[in-house]
Amino acid sequence: MVQLYRQGKDSLMTSLGRLRNHIGGEHVEGSGSLFETINPTTGLPLGEARSSLEADVDSAVQAAAAAQRQWIAMPPAERARVLHRVSQRLRDKRMELARLEVLDAGKAIQEVPAADIDSAADCFEFFAGVLQAAHGEHIDLGPSAFAYVRREPLGVVAGIGAWNYPIQIASWKTAPALAAGNAMIFKPSELTPVSALALSEIVAEAGAPPGLMNVVLGAGETGAALAAHPGVAKISLTGSVPTGTRVMAAAAETLKHVTMELGGKSPLIVFEDADLDDAVSAAMLGNFYTQGEICSNATRVFVHRRLHDAFLERAIARTEAIRVGDPLDPDTQMGPLISQAHLEKVLGYVEAGRAEGARLVTGGGRITEGPLASGWFMRPAIFADCTDTMKIVTEEIFGPVMSVMTFETEEEAVIRANATPFGLAAGVMTRDLARAHRMAAALQAGVVWINAYNLTPVAMPFGGSKMSGIGRENGLAALDFYSQRKSVYVNLGSVEAPY
Ligand SMILES: NC(=O)c1ccc[n+]([C@@H]2O[C@H](COP(=O)([O-])OP(=O)(O)OC[C@H]3O[C@@H](n4cnc5c(N)ncnc54)[C@H](O)[C@@H]3O)[C@@H](O)[C@H]2O)c1
């Protein structure tokens, strides 16, 4: 078999040809219709695959169940070593994998080795480390009884990924799932199917039983088949809120556990005492990293009235200096959006912002000239004079569009920041640490950054509140979402019965 991750050459014209499911250690074609994955830089196909239907998902479930039985029979230290080897192989293949991800997702090569590949490797390393320490409990029930609580795997779990961080999402789900003793069936986004296949090859090469990580390719119908399958004990989805509610409803039919990593419309609050350059840096990271295609992005930037003009001036200058271009060029800071449909959606939001009276102070147009014209490139945009009810301020855009608003008081900032059904993340920029921690407690979000933005070390739990999600990835918390507890009562005396 030609290893997939060796095929990713430097050239933007690379074609990977036919991609196949990875089920039980075999590369097998799905039984549905053909779909293409497009390189967003060129608009040309990067590869094609047949989508997976119920029968394909069923064979993945059988393979995963068999692998899970073998996996859980291996001593924990041996399982931990497999995950360590996955982490090491990810690091060894860092640049090859990064190039594949650039071709498939259009992310700038300047970002991918650290933000995507290292994050994936760090995650396997972290869960390899904690695997042996995932203990149960002992409960003292007096002289003649005790109980213990076993932490047990769920069995076969499924992950469904979004397209913005393909290998990172696959790893953030697979590493804790395997560490907790489960087998994984992962369905990457149909827009970015490549790197999950590379990851599953690496997991197999690292000594996992064949079928411990399976990959089924396809779009919503494949995901729906996973959510409906009675042999799947848990679904972890990274995607939009509408998909999340659909998947959760489907999972309810067979009472599956769920983790939902969904969308957001997160606030960044810049107080009058913040370091101005740091505040602009945080806002840029929270809006323009990965073309603005990040769930936790701070797309509502509340700047204290006194700092507003200076903030805007510096933010505009730095945004106009962003180098948009070929994502394989190490100097490029922003690549193309993921697809033509997504580009049109984002540009539609720019139009909506204008129509509602927000002031477009920079960017916002598609790049229609030169070599970038054939891909899905746009100039990063900033809107000033936004109000809380505008469409650009209330809806997730998932592109490089920053909305800036002003505020006067801390109380006002909290109320306005929380006035959204989303609750993924928030940021606070201030030199006043008492205020920072007051804000952290008051903001309705799964993650709050103080004087930082969008940093996600794998030891820190990540996830959303309100409509942004259920459950947590990363950190020790993730193990709880991939395991179940079994209480065992042990009687040391005689059995007392009233009859
Ligand atoms: N909270 C997080 O950690 C996080 C991280 C990244 C992205 N996201 C969110 O993901 C969204 C962007 O990703 P997207 O456009 O791929 O989202 P999406 O909801 O369109 O698709 C997500 C995944 O769900 C699958 N899917 C679609 N319909 C399905 C169905 N009925 N049943 C099962 N699976 C189905 C898709 O094929 C894809 O693999 C944004 O809203 C973003 O905020 C969240």
PDBQT file of the ligand as one rigid body, heavy atoms in Angstrom, charges set to zero:
ROOT
HETATM    1  N1  LIG A 501     -16.447  23.890  19.305  1.00  0.00    +0.000 N 
HETATM    2  C1  LIG A 501     -15.443  23.410  18.576  1.00  0.00    +0.000 C 
HETATM    3  O1  LIG A 501     -14.505  22.814  19.090  1.00  0.00    +0.000 OA
HETATM    4  C2  LIG A 501     -15.437  23.579  17.084  1.00  0.00    +0.000 A 
HETATM    5  C3  LIG A 501     -14.248  23.391  16.377  1.00  0.00    +0.000 A 
HETATM    6  C4  LIG A 501     -14.242  23.562  15.001  1.00  0.00    +0.000 A 
HETATM    7  C5  LIG A 501     -15.408  23.908  14.334  1.00  0.00    +0.000 A 
HETATM    8  N2  LIG A 501     -16.551  24.084  15.028  1.00  0.00    +0.000 N 
HETATM    9  C6  LIG A 501     -17.774  24.495  14.331  1.00  0.00    +0.000 C 
HETATM   10  O2  LIG A 501     -17.935  23.757  13.132  1.00  0.00    +0.000 OA
HETATM   11  C7  LIG A 501     -18.645  24.538  12.180  1.00  0.00    +0.000 C 
HETATM   12  C8  LIG A 501     -17.929  24.489  10.848  1.00  0.00    +0.000 C 
HETATM   13  O3  LIG A 501     -17.738  23.192  10.437  1.00  0.00    +0.000 OA
HETATM   14  P1  LIG A 501     -18.646  22.482   9.332  1.00  0.00    +0.000 P 
HETATM   15  O4  LIG A 501     -19.092  23.480   8.322  1.00  0.00    +0.000 OA
HETATM   16  O5  LIG A 501     -17.904  21.271   8.893  1.00  0.00    +0.000 OA
HETATM   17  O6  LIG A 501     -19.906  22.066  10.213  1.00  0.00    +0.000 OA
HETATM   18  P2  LIG A 501     -21.123  21.135   9.777  1.00  0.00    +0.000 P 
HETATM   19  O7  LIG A 501     -22.050  21.136  10.934  1.00  0.00    +0.000 OA
HETATM   20  O8  LIG A 501     -21.643  21.501   8.456  1.00  0.00    +0.000 OA
HETATM   21  O9  LIG A 501     -20.474  19.681   9.599  1.00  0.00    +0.000 OA
HETATM   22  C9  LIG A 501     -19.744  19.062  10.649  1.00  0.00    +0.000 C 
HETATM   23  C10 LIG A 501     -19.653  17.575  10.380  1.00  0.00    +0.000 C 
HETATM   24  O10 LIG A 501     -20.950  17.002  10.546  1.00  0.00    +0.000 OA
HETATM   25  C11 LIG A 501     -21.270  16.197   9.426  1.00  0.00    +0.000 C 
HETATM   26  N3  LIG A 501     -22.725  16.184   9.288  1.00  0.00    +0.000 N 
HETATM   27  C12 LIG A 501     -23.518  17.045   8.609  1.00  0.00    +0.000 A 
HETATM   28  N4  LIG A 501     -24.819  16.700   8.755  1.00  0.00    +0.000 NA
HETATM   29  C13 LIG A 501     -24.846  15.610   9.559  1.00  0.00    +0.000 A 
HETATM   30  C14 LIG A 501     -25.892  14.785  10.086  1.00  0.00    +0.000 A 
HETATM   31  N5  LIG A 501     -27.166  15.034   9.833  1.00  0.00    +0.000 N 
HETATM   32  N6  LIG A 501     -25.558  13.763  10.883  1.00  0.00    +0.000 NA
HETATM   33  C15 LIG A 501     -24.266  13.518  11.193  1.00  0.00    +0.000 A 
HETATM   34  N7  LIG A 501     -23.229  14.233  10.707  1.00  0.00    +0.000 NA
HETATM   35  C16 LIG A 501     -23.517  15.281   9.908  1.00  0.00    +0.000 A 
HETATM   36  C17 LIG A 501     -20.519  16.838   8.276  1.00  0.00    +0.000 C 
HETATM   37  O11 LIG A 501     -20.368  15.931   7.222  1.00  0.00    +0.000 OA
HETATM   38  C18 LIG A 501     -19.215  17.200   8.965  1.00  0.00    +0.000 C 
HETATM   39  O12 LIG A 501     -18.355  16.087   9.038  1.00  0.00    +0.000 OA
HETATM   40  C19 LIG A 501     -18.711  25.930  12.762  1.00  0.00    +0.000 C 
HETATM   41  O13 LIG A 501     -19.992  26.163  13.294  1.00  0.00    +0.000 OA
HETATM   42  C20 LIG A 501     -17.674  25.894  13.858  1.00  0.00    +0.000 C 
HETATM   43  O14 LIG A 501     -17.885  26.818  14.898  1.00  0.00    +0.000 OA
HETATM   44  C21 LIG A 501     -16.600  23.921  16.388  1.00  0.00    +0.000 A 
ENDROOT
TORSDOF 0
